[in-house]
Amino acid sequence: MAADTADIKAWLDTVTVAPAVRELRPDYRALVVVAEGLLPGPSDEASERLLASAEERVRALLADTAPEDHPHLAAWREAFRAFGAKPQRTRPSAEALLRRAPAGLPRVDRLTDIYNAISVAHVLPLGGEDLDHYRGPARLIRATGDEPFETTAGGGTVIEHCPPGEVVWSDDAGVTCRRWNWRQCVRTRLTLATTRAVFILDALGPMGDAELAAAGEALTDALVASSPGASVASRLVR
């Protein structure tokens, strides 16, 4: 059953970042945006315009610069190395998208297209998940190695376990996103049936609070334009 706005705000209050993650990157902030009353569907003209605009913007931004040399992406590479990940093999989500932008970003569905466009245009990792498939609050932690992660391999669903110390988003049922913002689980991914979603915008030191807030506003505006009547709430988690 869909929750009302008060329930959304109550859920937002339960989102936490573990002290072990704060010790790793004291400059980390998450802007968590929750929306209900969304209208899911295939990519459309509006999401196409957002993606095309983001592609044009990043071509100009990175005309003479490699994506990994952008200050915010360089900071994310450092963060990945700090917990043992190799960013040249498992890239922060924003870097992976920016590398694809010159040749064209993927067209997935209208909600995914929206958050991918905002991620690229504002050069920050941004993920979206189906809130109705969450079990309890979202927590950013360092894995113990026991938490299950549901993914796909060989055309089927498989359960993996993250190495101890990896930074992961999790809920009561397991890991929802590995390596901070690298790969989302199958269980909570957005689908063509999603009407309630949580979006997490990740920022490190080179991105100021004002820039993070601007990205959040752009996301909120795009969601409401795509789904008139949608309810949106947000919280900055430090």
JOUR-V910965 format. One record per pair of residues at least 4 apart in sequence whose ideal C-beta (glycine too) atoms are under 8 Angstrom apart, sorted by the first residue. I is the first residue (numbers start at 1). J is the second residue. Records with the same first field share a line. If there is no record, write none. Layout:
BEGIN
I = J, J
END
This chain:
BEGIN
2 = 36, 37, 132, 195, 196
3 = 7, 8, 11, 36, 196
4 = 8, 231
5 = 9, 36, 231, 233
6 = 10
7 = 11
8 = 12, 34, 36, 231, 233
9 = 13, 233
10 = 14
11 = 15, 34, 131, 137
12 = 32, 34, 233, 234, 235
13 = 235
14 = 136, 137, 138
15 = 30, 32, 137, 138, 139, 235, 237
16 = 137, 138, 139, 140, 237
17 = 21, 22, 28, 30, 139, 140, 237, 238
18 = 22, 139, 140, 141, 142
19 = 23
20 = 24, 141, 142
21 = 25, 28, 140, 141, 142, 167
22 = 26, 28
24 = 28, 79, 82, 83, 142, 167
25 = 79, 82, 204
27 = 75, 204, 205
28 = 79, 202, 203, 204, 238
29 = 202, 203, 209, 212, 236, 237, 238
30 = 140, 200, 201, 202, 203, 236, 237
31 = 200, 201, 203, 212, 213, 215, 216, 234, 235, 236, 237
32 = 138, 198, 199, 200, 201, 234, 235, 236, 237
33 = 198, 199, 200, 201, 216, 219, 220, 232, 233, 234
34 = 131, 196, 197, 198, 199, 232, 233, 234
35 = 196, 197, 199, 220, 223, 227, 230, 231, 232, 233
36 = 131, 195, 196, 230, 231
37 = 195, 196, 227, 229, 230, 231
38 = 111, 194, 195, 196, 197, 223, 226, 227, 230
39 = 110, 195, 226, 227, 230
40 = 109, 110, 111, 190, 191, 192, 193, 194, 195
41 = 109, 110, 192
42 = 109, 110, 192
43 = 47, 48, 107, 108, 109, 110, 113
44 = 48, 110
45 = 49
46 = 50, 110, 225, 226
47 = 51, 107, 110, 113, 114, 117, 226
48 = 52, 107, 113
49 = 53
50 = 54, 113, 114, 117, 118, 222
51 = 55, 105, 107, 113, 116, 117
52 = 56
53 = 57, 117, 121
54 = 58, 101, 105, 116, 117, 118, 120, 121
55 = 59, 101, 102, 104, 105, 120
56 = 60
57 = 61, 120, 121
58 = 62, 98, 101, 102, 120, 121, 123
59 = 63, 101, 102
61 = 65, 70, 123
62 = 66, 67, 70, 98, 102
65 = 69, 70
67 = 73, 95, 98, 99
68 = 73, 74, 77, 87, 95
69 = 73, 74
70 = 74, 98, 123
71 = 75, 206
72 = 76, 94, 123, 124, 203, 204, 206, 207
73 = 77, 92, 94, 95, 98, 123
74 = 78, 206
75 = 79, 204, 205, 206
76 = 80, 87, 92, 94, 95, 125, 180, 202, 204
77 = 81, 87, 92, 95
78 = 82
79 = 83, 92, 167, 180, 204
80 = 85, 86, 87, 90, 92, 179, 180
81 = 85, 86, 87
83 = 142, 165, 166, 167, 179
84 = 163, 165, 166
85 = 89, 90, 166, 179, 182
86 = 90
87 = 91, 92, 95
90 = 179, 182, 183
91 = 95, 96, 99, 182
92 = 96, 125, 180, 181, 182
93 = 97, 119, 125, 126, 127, 181, 182
94 = 98, 119, 120, 123, 124, 125, 126, 181
95 = 99
96 = 100
97 = 101, 105, 116, 119, 120
98 = 120, 123
100 = 104, 105, 106
101 = 105, 120
105 = 116, 117, 120
106 = 116
107 = 113
108 = 112, 113, 116
109 = 113, 190, 191, 192
110 = 114, 226
111 = 115, 128, 190, 194, 197, 223, 226
112 = 116, 128, 190
113 = 117
114 = 118, 219, 222, 223, 226
115 = 119, 126, 127, 128, 199, 219
116 = 120, 126
117 = 121, 222
118 = 122, 126, 215, 218, 219, 222
119 = 123, 124, 125, 126
121 = 218
122 = 126, 211, 214, 215, 218
123 = 207
124 = 201, 202, 203, 207, 212, 215
125 = 180, 181, 201, 202
126 = 181, 199, 200, 201, 202, 215, 219
127 = 177, 181, 184, 199, 200
128 = 190, 197, 198, 199
129 = 133, 134, 176, 177, 184, 188, 189, 190, 197, 198, 199
130 = 134, 188, 189, 190, 191, 194, 196, 197
131 = 196, 197, 198
132 = 194, 195, 196
133 = 187, 188
134 = 138, 171, 176, 188, 198
135 = 171, 172, 173
136 = 171, 172, 173
137 = 171, 172
138 = 169, 170, 171, 176, 198, 200
139 = 169, 170, 171
140 = 167, 168, 169, 170, 180
141 = 167, 168, 170
142 = 164, 165, 166, 167, 168
143 = 147, 162, 163, 164, 165, 166, 167, 168, 170, 175
144 = 164
145 = 161, 162, 163, 164
146 = 161
147 = 161, 162, 168, 170, 174, 175
148 = 159, 160, 161, 173, 174, 175
149 = 159, 160, 161, 162, 168, 174, 175, 178, 185
150 = 157, 158, 159, 174, 185, 186, 187
151 = 157, 158, 159, 160, 183, 185, 186
152 = 156, 157, 158, 186
153 = 158
154 = 158
157 = 186
162 = 166, 168, 175, 178
166 = 178, 179
167 = 179, 180
168 = 175, 176, 177, 178, 179, 180
169 = 175, 176, 177, 180, 200
170 = 174, 175, 176
171 = 176, 188
173 = 187
174 = 185, 187
175 = 185
176 = 184, 185, 187, 188
177 = 181, 182, 183, 184, 185, 200
178 = 182, 183, 185
179 = 183
180 = 202
181 = 200, 202
184 = 188, 189
185 = 189
190 = 194, 197
199 = 219
201 = 212, 215, 216, 219
203 = 207, 209, 211, 212
207 = 211, 212
208 = 212
209 = 213, 236
210 = 214
211 = 215
212 = 216, 236
213 = 217, 236
214 = 218
215 = 219
216 = 220, 234
217 = 221
218 = 222
219 = 223
220 = 224, 232, 234
221 = 225
222 = 226
223 = 227, 230, 232
224 = 228, 230, 232
END
